[in-house]
């Protein structure tokens, strides 16, 4: 867990990286659907904004509960869930992402080693802790950013199919 300062620094930088990245994409490409089952770039941005409060709540639970038990968040998998995220205006989505990320970082600031090691239960994972959650948040950010870049720039023959 020697990488905690790096994880926190990377989480702090993610809103700027995401905003600059989204600003570089031509507006007409934001809502382009590359195929059946594909999200648009705008939907990925909207998803990143929409999941941050849930991730903030998970951090809070690790700080308040002895051994929290989590349920999976599976967008598009429930009966009431749409297949794609609701499309937010990009400025609103980016601001939501930034604001919630700052709240997450405020909670994580100055935690001791024992707190970082707190464990919980999550049915998707063999192990789950505050440390793993924080690392997961960073990886989730970057996976979606990579996917957005691929959706924007990759030629059809090289586009990863996730079905």
C-alpha positions, 0 to 999 in steps of 0.5 A: 500500500505504498502507492496510496499517495499516488492513488490519491494524486491520480484520483485528484487529477482525474477530473481535469484529465477527463474534462480536457479529454472531453473538450478535445472530442468533436461535439458531433462524436459525443453521441455517436453510437458505434454499434448495438450494445455500445455506449456513446462517449457522452453516456460514458461521461454521464456514467462516470458522473452518476456512479461517483455518489455511490462510490462516495457512499462506499467510502463512507461505509468503510469509515463508519461500519465494522465490516460493510457488506456491499451489493453489486452495482450493475447498470443495465442489468435490472428490470427497471434499468435502461441498457444505457446511462441517461445522457447528461449535459457534458458540463453538468456531468463533468462538474458532478464528477469533479465535485463528488471526487473532491468529496471522496478525496476529503474523506480519504485525506490523512487516513491511517494504515489501519483504516486503509486496511478495513475490509468489507464483503462484495460478492463480485470480489474475492477480497474487498477493502477500502484500499481496493475500493480506492484503487478500483475507483481509479481503474474504473475512471481510466477504463471508461476514459480509454473506452471513450478514446477508443469509441472516438478514434478506433477504426471499426475493425479495431474496436473492442467488442464487449458483448 
